[in-house]
């Protein structure tokens, strides 16, 4: 095979890989994805049924931006209906553009906001993506994202936009009902009916996944050697993705074994941890931890202060949503994610503030304290940490159960609010 042919093969393999991930993770239908990448020429996936955007129009974007890849896709349900609802009721009018502005940690850290453009003209796409990693396109209810180095980046940004809009929609709906109750207002019938339709999409999707991760336990411990540690981590990472307890690349996993903390590298995909696990000496005698997860310090602090030896960190959606549900008016309202002084619990699990990193408001100062009283903690607007002693089975089942409980609690509160408002 010629050099050009080899480059073409590798690029097409990357496009196919991330197209398959979009489909397998329920983020888009295979026939509604246009994925392009450039090397010596522009390559794309082979088939799309999208009628409102042409392959040629997207190719023009490469001439307007210094990018490596471009992803344009219509989200799979319920995300498509969620974005449509946000376009009607969840838009913010910013000085120069309209945007969806979620409040979860993933958006604050990664996006800031998700701008909206009316239609997918190449110039509009290039202009809006020059300042943001992804955007929503009203025509066709699509998301467009890009990468500068690899198609992987476009996939990450698209996946994160799906996560953030999901969390925003369900959180906004809950707060809308709370406002209706507080002010003795009847909720808009269109919004209630739309919510019911989205809820109907949600449950069939989850029913098909219900038993996929429970067919067999994870590898049992304690591990006898380093190879077993790696195998346990690789398997647990894949299970978190399969069970949709993490979205995109935003989660991490670790094990404390024989004086080292084995932890997933920063930006590592949890379903592809082979070769992406760092072994960091706990005594700080090596700089290998420089590539490890940004939450390494939090993992290390938990190990130092508790008997736990296995930690999972995921971003289950309803756990994130419920962590943000607080009605108390206080001087720190708006800074809850980093400075909440209240001792809060959701479904019996402590909820703590904390930003990514080791700064004065970093989660390294809050999460380890929560593990002094529990085997789990929810970080406000961010995700869950769970821990176990001998292997990942306990921490995995704990995370899954917390998410199930948070989802049930969410819909219990929503149903209760509807009944109260209807009775007025």
Number of C-alpha atoms within 10 A of each C-alpha: 7 7 8 11 10 11 15 17 13 11 21 18 13 16 25 16 13 19 23 15 17 22 17 13 16 17 22 24 19 20 14 19 25 25 29 24 28 18 12 9 9 14 18 20 17 12 12 16 12 16 8 9 17 13 14 9 13 22 19 14 20 19 11 14 16 13 17 19 28 26 26 26 27 23 26 19 17 19 23 21 19 24 26 16 18 19 19 9 14 19 17 16 11 11 6 6 11 17 21 25 22 25 21 24 21 20 20 15 10 13 20 18 21 22 24 22 17 13 17 22 16 18 15 15 23 20 13 18 17 13 10 17 24 30 25 29 24 16 12 19 19 23 25 24 26 30 21 15 13 18 26 18 20 27 26 23 25 26 24 22 29 22 23 24 24 23 24 22 21 21 22 18 17 19 16 15 22 19 14 16 18 10 9 11 14 13 16 11 9 10 15 14 11 15 18 12 14 19 14 12 15 14 12 11 13 12 10 9 14 11 11 12 18 12 7 8 13 18 17 12 14 15 17 10 10 14 9 15 20 23 15 21 30 21 18 25 28 17 20 26 21 17 18 19 22 24 23 24 20 20 29 29 29 29 30 23 19 11 11 17 23 25 30 30 25 21 17 21 23 29 17 13 21 15 11 18 23 21 22 22 18 18 8 10 8 11 9 12 22 13 17 22 23 19 23 25 19 22 28 20 16 22 21 14 12 16 13 20 21 29 27 26 28 29 28 27 25 23 32 25 26 25 28 21 16 11 10 8 8 9 8 12 13 12 10 18 23 21 17 19 10 11 9 16 14 18 16 12 20 21 29 28 26 26 24 17 16 16 11 12 16 19 24 23 20 19 25 24 17 18 22 13 12 14 21 26 28 29 25 28 30 30 26 29 27 26 32 20 19 16 24 30 19 19 24 27 15 20 27 19 12 23 22 16 16 22 17 14 17 20 14 11 14 17 12 12 17 17 11 11 17 12 7 9
